[in-house]
Amino acid sequence: MAGADANQVSLSYRRKDSAGVVVGMIDEWRQLKFTADGLKQTTDTVPSTTIRDDRMVEEIVRTGAQVDGDLAAELRYKIYDEFLQELLQSLPWTSLAAISGTDIQATAAEEYISGTVNAFTGLAAGDIVEVSGFVDPANNGFKRVISVTTTTLTDDTLTVELPDLVVEAAGPSVTITPHDVPKEDISGTIYSTTSGVNTLESTTAEDFAALVVGDIIRISGFTESANNGLARISVINVTNDILTLEFITLVTEAAGDTVTIEPGSYITQGVNKNSFDVEREYNDLAGEFANFDTLFSGNGSLDIPLEGVMTLTLSMLGGLETSAAVTSVTTLIAAASNKIYQSVDHIPRIVEGGSGSSDFSATSFNMAVNNNLRKRPILGSIIPDGYGSGSALITGALTQYFQNKAIFDKYLDFEDSELWLVLQDTAGNVYIIEVPRIKYTDGSRIVSGENTDVIAEMTWESFRHETKAYQLRIHRLAS
């Protein structure tokens, strides 16, 4: 009988919150693209120390077990975003603002009706929302939007999929929180002014009200090409509708063009630890499945080699491994067919030193996150009482052809610096890795031998930025 073929193995997963409750639609799993799957149960054992006159070991005792191992993948836009969120222990990717009020009712027609005009603007069919605050629990929880009706004359209606809603009148304070729904684009008469350094102004009142400091935006539509592109918001003047921007150098351009600002979303290193269930299916064997429950993201790394493919490695920890004859998956969401990021023409910018610094020519980049997870075993159970999180150690390395002392002296003088790395795939999907405060902890610019280039090799560690109050933020913008 032939054994299983690695090229016929598939992985699927679902995410759970800190209480072990599935996040999202309860019956949905997602396909996970991967290049290697090292998940396995490790078992701790000890031999009996009972002394026997025949010199034999009387018994082997199991003293513990847990799943650990690495998942490896080629980086693609959005496919691994839930894993990146858990690696950073971040709140969910920033999204459209929550909708709250005491004028939202539930109907038997699977509708939420708001007494506020345009309450559901920005939501669309297929979006996932989390509803809370209704008295009847059937009206709360995760729901998928089927349709949205917004008008300027009557109440707004949000129609959702089953399970059935229960009729409940308006009254309780209800909140509808969009999950992974981007903020709306801003489009109109926006111009670059001389009233400040790197500022945009809008002729529409409160045009920028939904934006926040730190957001990444994509600007398009200006005649002057210098005014288009990616930027980070450093100051927002909502009263006068003015944005001050970083990582872009604007030139004065009068109002006239229809300009669009696309807000991105982001995750930030934090303290929100969730978990995953993973199922491995051996598709060439009938009824052979391996299940891995309640896995946490212990460590992870992003590697960007010279003239190569960007790869992501996720080290998982927790739970137990079980075998099954039938799948746990009821509904499988296929992974997106986004292209693989590579290092030849998918890195439009690397900035070392913060906004205003020149672009940095690197020959490799690596970043690793270590959450210092620790098991909390308890008496009487092979299942631990959870996993604790330690300090978030964010480290990395970069190399470049040695050209001058500017960056190397930051290592010698132990100065702070900042890293800003832009990744953009063939379709225009963007990730931005923002490390706002680092120290170089090692560096070399040695000569390895004849007929070679002198390479500056630098390692760095991230630590808390005193005003931004984070160590690492990952932004994204869809094409």
C-alpha angles and dihedrals in degrees: 000000000000119000130232119293117224090219090064098052119108133188130209131177146184129199127234131195127237091278092053094254116141112254113227129001106001098226099044126104126180130226113242120209112212145165098207135011117201099167112139141146115255116203127204115214139172128195119237113262093207108135114236127186090226092057092236126139107249099204145352111226125204109222102174147346139194140157121253137156144109132282112204127195145161109254114256129168116276098342093104099030094113090052091048089050091054093043088059091038084229133163110256118292107286111268147171110315119269118261114229135174148119092245098074117109134183123227137195088245089073091256136134110207122197124199089212117092114240091006093143098042110140096033120107141179111294096028118131118227132182114220123201138165103053116125093226109068091213088071093054131073136053117338133178116226117236098179143348127214115194123173139164093228109044141026120297119247129207114192117199139186126261145307093100120260120226120230108260127164125230115271112092118088101259127190125197109194118194115221118213093346111141123230115262120269117252114225129173144075103342123158142184113244142195092225092097145357111289097347134157124198132196129210090213117087115245091001091147098042094114094052125090135199109275095033117136113226135188113218122202138162102055118128089221105074091208089068094057125079141055123333141162122233112238100170133016122197100191093177094058096028095240129147123197112204141201133202092035132078110218126201124207113273125167125231116275109092121090101243126193126206115196113197118215130210131232149191124219132202106265148135104279107116117189131162146221139228113214128194123197116199123197095209097189091056120068114241099355117138134153119206126201114190132201101001120179128204104248101167138354141178142196118209124193111184128188111274093353148098122288110242135197124206121192120191110205129197137183144046129054135279119242133178122230138186094209132042124258090211117102099167122020121200110208117233116253117262094233117153124257117260114239133183100238102075106351097084108076094169143017114178121189117191103026136273113345094030121120120259113271123233107217132179096200141001132197132177128182133187122202116187094186092226117191130195119239105209120190134195117268099020136081087203109081124229089253133286126283125221124224132190116325105241111197113184138159150163136228134183134199140169103273108249107152143347098258098103097026091057089060086066094045093047094038093234127166120253140171135226128212117180123183120200119187124176128211092273093050098257108152137208120182119195110204119190103175100188130026141157122211105234099183138013142171137181099180131153111245098188145301122317092024137112121246105246123198106218116195132179122196143187127209125224136176116298108230097226104023091047097214140090102210136016127180117201129193137191124184119227 
